[in-house]
Amino acid sequence: MSDSLLPYAVGAANRARRVAVRMRRRVERLHTAPAFASGIRPRPALKAVHLSVLGGRTLNVALLAPAAVDVTAARVEFVRGGRHHRLDLDVEPQGDGTRLLTATTALRYTDRSDLPDSPGDHGPGRAGVALSGGLWRIGVVLTGADGREVRAGVGAVTLPATDGPTAPVSPSPDSGAHFRIMRSVDGFAVLKVRAPVHQAELDRFDLRWDRIVVHGRLIARQGPTSAYTAQAVRRGGGTVVQAAPLEWEGDAFTFDVPLAEMVAGGRSYRWDMQLQHGRTGLKIGRRLTDVRRRHQVIRTTFRIIALEDGTLLRAHAYITSAGALAVSCVAFEGAPAGAEEVA
């Protein structure tokens, strides 16, 4: 590189370094819980070799035991207000002489904040930890060989900031609740629990030769299932709505897309599938997933469908960039009655 270009290269490197620092600080602010800054006595912090929630519901813990304590037993405590949940940790000796404190457990959401600690929340079975919404401080209790207990916190972990095909944080596919590891302003790891929101989750849709069948389930249902109706709403014309009969099994629902009513007029339209509850329209979509670009991953082809009256139509059921289920369809003009499927 010539001497005349060297200052420009150095300047570009310095600008890139400053941008990287700003992005890292911005990510830290996004993952910082605005709580636990004062009013709590200082305490030591254990280093977390690994601390994450995988799949939206599985907590994985691996902490480095302090060399100053001959740890014979340990447990993690989740504390919020006057509530405590405990989880036993395994003490695993490593080849370099250190010891890891590890555990894996399922996280479950509960809207009952007044329930007492139950034996199912900890112990050898590790059936899972049921937590209500809010910020839970993560603490560790170490038991030494002399029987004395030492309490410590868990140091904040480095949070991922990559833009990969999957998101580092995703909702629970079972309940729709969010379990997210964050950092407090005093540098400790905390667990943020967010309650599930009222939504209609798409499980799958079946493309058959004579129909499209939608399978889904309600999350955070409000009221009886009889208060919900399935609808196809024409995009760009919200007043054009076609209803479809619903079948229920618990919170799971099934319905056939009303294709015969959607192709009237001989034009191709795009329709959004939704559940109507009072004045609220819940768009049916795939949201309880860690896939970032669902419309690029969940790809579907166009299909030729024959209706009961023999009408042939070209239909395309797909996932939009927002994760919602949409259907576009148009009838073939002059198609003979009783024509067979050609796709």
N, C-alpha and C positions, 0 to 999 in steps of 0.2 A: 504494500500500500504506500502510495506516495505521501510525502510530508504534507501536501496541501489538503489531502482527504482525511488525514488522521484526526484533526479536531472535530470534523463532522461525525466520524465513527465514535469517538469518545462521548460526544454530546448525545448521540442516539442511544448509546449504552446507558448513560446516566438517566436519560428520560425513561427508558424501559425499566430501570431499577426502581425509580420513583413510582411508576405506575404499579409495579408488582407490590411494592410496600403498601400503597393505598388500597389495593384490592385485598390484600391480606388483612389489613385493619378493618376494612368494611365487612369482610366475612366474619371476623371475630365479633364485631358489633351485632351482626345479625344473629349470631349464636350465643349471645350473652343475655342472661336473664337479669332484668332490672330488680334484683332483690338480693338479700343476704349480704348487704354491704357493711352493715354495722349492727351493733347490739349483740353480737355473738363473740364469745371469747376466742382468741386465736388458738389454733390447734395444728398439729402436724398434718402433713398430707402425704399419702402413699402415692407412689408413681404407678400410673395405669399403663401396663404393657398393651392391654387391649380393653376397650370399653365401648360397646356399640349395641344398637338394637337392629337386628337383621330381620328382613322380611316383615318389618313393621310390628313384630310381636315377640321376638326372641332376644332376651337380654344375655349378652356374653360379657363376662367379667374375668380379667386376668390382672392381678395386682402384684407388685413386687414387695415381698415381705421385708420389713426392716431387719438389718443384721443385728441391731442392738437388742432385739426381743427374740427369745427362743419360743417361737410360735408353735403351740400344740393344737390350737383350734382357733377358728375365726368365723366371723359372720358379717354380712352386709346389712345395714339398717337404712330403710327409707323413712324419712321423718317429714311430717307436714302437720303443723299445729300440734295437737295432742295425740296424733296417730303415729304408730310405729308398725312397720312390717319388717320381718327378719328373713334372711336367706343364708343358710350355712355355706361356707366356703371350704373347698378341699385344699389341703396343704400339699403341694407337689414339689419335692426336692429336684433341683436341676443339676446338670453335670458340672456346672461351674461353681457349685456350692451354694448358690442362691436358692430361694424358695418362692414359688408362685402360689398365690391364693386365687383359685379359679372357681367359677360356677356358671351354669347355663340354666335359664329358667324361662318359662312362658310368662308374658305380661298380659293381664286381662283388665278390661275397663269395668268399673262399677260406678253407678250413679248414687250409691249409698255411702255417704261420707261418715255416717254414724255407726257403721258396723265395727265391732271389735276385731282385734287380731284373731285369726283362726289358725288351727294347727296345719291346715292345708297350704298356708302361705309360706311355710318353711319346713325344714327337716329333710330327711333322706329322700322322701318321695318327690319333693319339689314339684308339686302339682301346679304351681304358678303363683304369681303375686297379683292380687286384685287391687287396683289403685283407682281412686277417684280423680277428677280433673284438678289441675293446679301444679305448683312447683314442689317437688319432693327433693329434699336434701339427702345426699348419699353419704353415709358414714360407715366406718368399719370398726368393729370391736375385736381386738386381739387378746387371746388368752395365752399367757406364758406358762412355762413348765412349773412355776411356783403358784399357779392359780390366779395370779393377779391379772386384771383386765386393763388394757390400754386402748383408749379411743383415739381415732384419727379420722381425717377426711380423705377424700379422693381428689387428687390434683386434676385440674381440667385437662382434657385431651385435645390434641390437634384435630380440628374438624376438617373434613374434606371439602375442597372447593373446585373440584374438576367438573367439567361439563361432558360427562360420558353418556353412554346410552341408558344408564339407569341412575335414578336419583339416590343420594346417600340417605335420605330420610323419606319414608313412605308410610302411609296409614296401615293399620292392621287390616288384613283382608277378611277377618272374621267380624269384628265389631265396627270398623271404620274409625276407631279412635287413633290418635296420634301419640306415640311415645318417642320422645326426642331427647337425646343427650345434649345438654347445653353447659355453658360455663357461667358461674356467678361472677359478679364484679370483684369479689375478693379472691378469685382464682381457683375455685373448687368446682368439681363436676356436680351437676344437678340433673334431675330427670323431670322434664316438662310433659304433663299429660293433658291432652286436649280432648274434650268429649266429641263423640261422633255427631255429624250434622245430618239433618233430615235430607235424604237423597234416595234415588232409585239406582241401584247398581246393576249393571249388565253382566250376567254370567256368561251367556253365549246366545247366538242366534243361528237357527237351522235354515239352510237354504235348500228347499225341497222343489220337486218338479211342479208342484201346484200351489205352493204357499211359502211364506217366510214366518217362522215361529220364533218369538222372542222369549227368552228365559232370564229372569232377574230376581232381585230381592230388595225389600225395603230396609233401609238403614235408619235407625232412630224413628221408628214408626210413631205417628201421632194420631191416635184414635183407632177405631176398628177398620179392618181392610175393606169393609163395604163402603167406606167413604171415599175410596179411590176409584178412578176410572182410567182406562187406557185410551190414548188419543194419538192420532197422527195429525200434526199441525203443519200446514203448508208454509214453507219459508217464503217470506216476502208478502204473505197474506194471512196474518195471524187470525183473521176471522173465519178462515176456511179450515174446519176441523172435522175429522172423521173419527168416530168412536169405534172401539173394538171390545168385545166381551172378554172379561178377565177370569182366569182360574187361579185359585189361591191354595197354597199348602203351607200353613204357618205364615211366615213373612215372605215366602217365595211366590212369585207370580209367573204366569204364562199366558200369552195371547198371540193370536194370528194377526199379522199386519193386514189391515183392510185394503188390499190391493185393488179389488173391484171398484171401490168408491174413489180410489186415488187416481185412477187413469181416466176418469170422465173428462171429456173435453178434447181429447186427442193431443194434448201437449205434455211435454215432459216437465215435471215439477220435482222439487226436493222437499221432503217431508221429515220433520223431526218427530221422533218417538218420545212420548212423555206420559207420566201419570199425573192426573189432575186431582188435587185435593183442596176442595173449597176454591179459593181464588189463587192458589199456588200451583204452578205447573212445574213438576219435577222432570227435567230432561233425563231420559235413561241413558247412562253412559258407563264407560269403564274408567273408574277413578281410583279404586283401591288396588293400585299397582305401583311399582317403582319404575316402570317404563316411561321414559321422558316423551318420546315422539310416537305416541300410540298409533296415529294414523299412518305412519310409515312402517311400523312393525306388523300391525294387524291389517293385512291386505286381503281384499276379496275381489272376485271377478264378477263381471256382468253375467246374469243368468236369463235364459228364456223360460218363462213360466206360463203354463196353460191353466186358465181359470175354469170354473165349473161350466160356464156357458160356452166354452171353446175358444174364448178370446186369448190370443197370444200377446204377451207383453215382455218387454225388456226391463229388467229390474236390477238395481245395484244397491245392496245394503252395505254400509261402510261406517267406519269410525272417523269422525271429524278431527281436526287438529286440536280441538278442545276436549276430545275424548267422548263426545256424545254420539249416539246412534242415529243415523239418518238413512233414508231410503229415497232413491230417485227411480222413477218408472215411467214408461210410456207404452201405449198399446200399438201394435202393428196394424196399419190400416189395410182393410181388405183381407185379413187373415181368415181362412175358412174355418167354420165351426168344426170342432173335433180334431183340429190339427194336433199332431204329436210334437213332443219336445224335440228341438233340434240342437240343443246345447249339450 
